[in-house]
Amino acid sequence: MIFDGMFEPALRIAAAVFAGGLVGLNRDLHGKPTGVRAHALVALGAALFVMSSTELGIAGSDGNIVSRVIQGVVGGTGFLGAGVILRGDDGRRIFHVATAASIWVTAALGVACGLGAWRLIVLSIIAVALILVVGTKIDHALYRKLGKEGDQ
């Protein structure tokens, strides 16, 4: 039957969307150029690429195929991240680097979801949440102390 064995893939897809959505929620709450939809889609896309390469059975015969798929995800996501980085009017400052990095790490979360690396997923979601929440507070405190503006 077509629905046999659907639980694990559905769980991986749901985990990718959830993980990406959480990161995107943080970016939305901080008024950044990408949010829940973009991050959830990046994570979902990464998971689908990895799952597709393993689902077809070709990865079982050659582990290098999954590695190449992951390399493609990493490279492709770099272009998405580069698209959100802006340079200030003075030409010296750059903005939205943390958002670009969040897109990149969201793709990594999607890859982990696609592989079903559950412990790695949980630990990484906790680490990303801490970095985005606590790191923002540390950044702002340092910028205030140094008397500089900051938007990373």
C-alpha positions in Angstrom: 0.0 0.0 0.0 1.2 3.5 -0.8 0.9 4.7 2.9 3.0 1.9 4.4 6.2 3.2 5.9 5.0 6.9 5.7 5.5 7.6 9.4 9.3 8.1 9.5 9.4 10.3 6.3 6.5 12.3 7.6 8.2 12.8 10.9 11.4 13.9 9.2 9.5 16.4 7.0 7.5 17.7 10.0 10.7 18.1 12.0 12.4 20.0 9.3 9.5 22.4 8.9 9.2 22.8 12.7 13.0 23.5 13.1 13.1 25.9 10.2 9.9 27.6 11.4 11.3 28.1 14.9 14.4 29.8 13.5 12.3 31.9 11.1 10.0 32.9 14.0 13.0 34.5 15.7 14.0 36.3 12.6 10.4 37.5 12.1 10.1 38.7 15.7 13.3 40.8 15.2 12.0 42.3 11.9 14.6 40.7 9.7 14.1 40.2 5.9 13.4 36.5 6.1 11.0 34.7 8.4 9.0 31.6 9.2 8.1 30.7 5.6 11.6 31.2 4.1 13.3 29.3 6.9 10.8 26.5 7.0 11.1 26.1 3.2 14.9 26.0 3.3 14.8 23.3 6.0 12.1 21.4 4.1 14.0 21.6 0.8 17.3 20.4 2.4 15.5 17.5 4.0 13.7 16.6 0.8 17.0 16.6 -1.2 18.6 14.3 1.3 15.6 12.0 1.7 15.2 11.8 -2.1 18.7 10.7 -2.6 18.3 7.9 0.1 14.7 7.0 -0.9 15.7 6.1 -4.5 18.0 3.5 -3.1 21.0 4.9 -5.0 22.5 6.2 -1.8 22.6 2.7 -0.4 25.0 1.6 -3.1 27.2 4.7 -2.9 27.4 6.8 0.2 29.1 9.5 -1.8 25.8 10.4 -3.4 24.4 11.7 -0.1 27.6 13.6 0.5 27.3 15.3 -2.9 23.7 16.2 -2.2 24.6 17.8 1.1 27.4 19.7 -0.6 24.9 21.0 -3.1 22.5 22.1 -0.3 25.4 23.9 1.5 26.5 25.7 -1.7 23.0 26.6 -2.8 22.0 27.9 0.6 25.0 30.2 0.6 23.5 32.0 -2.4 20.2 32.4 -0.5 22.0 33.8 2.5 24.1 36.2 0.4 20.8 37.6 -1.0 19.8 39.0 2.4 23.1 40.7 3.2 23.1 44.4 2.7 25.9 47.0 2.7 25.2 50.3 4.5 25.2 53.6 2.7 28.7 54.3 4.0 30.0 51.2 2.3 31.6 50.0 5.5 28.9 48.3 7.5 27.0 45.2 6.5 23.6 44.1 7.8 21.7 40.9 8.2 24.7 38.6 8.5 23.1 36.7 11.4 20.0 36.2 9.2 22.2 34.8 6.4 23.8 32.5 8.9 20.4 31.5 10.2 19.4 30.5 6.7 22.6 28.4 6.4 22.1 26.7 9.8 18.4 26.1 8.9 19.6 24.1 5.8 21.9 22.1 8.1 18.9 21.4 10.4 17.0 20.3 7.3 19.8 17.9 6.3 19.9 16.4 9.8 16.1 16.0 9.6 16.4 14.3 6.2 18.9 11.9 7.7 16.8 11.2 10.7 19.7 12.3 13.1 17.3 12.9 16.0 19.8 13.6 18.8 21.7 16.0 16.6 18.5 17.8 15.6 17.4 18.3 19.2 20.8 19.5 20.4 21.1 21.8 17.4 17.7 23.4 17.8 18.6 24.1 21.5 21.9 25.6 20.5 20.4 27.7 17.7 17.7 29.0 20.1 20.3 29.9 22.7 22.5 31.7 20.1 19.6 33.7 18.6 18.0 34.7 22.0 21.0 35.1 24.3 23.4 36.1 21.5 21.1 39.0 20.6 21.1 40.3 24.2 24.9 40.0 24.4 25.3 41.8 21.0 23.1 44.6 22.1 24.8 45.0 25.5 28.2 45.1 23.8 27.1 47.6 21.2 25.7 49.9 23.9 28.9 49.6 25.9 31.0 50.4 22.9 28.6 53.2 21.8 28.1 51.7 18.3 25.0 50.7 16.4 24.5 47.1 15.6 22.2 45.1 13.4 23.9 41.8 13.0 
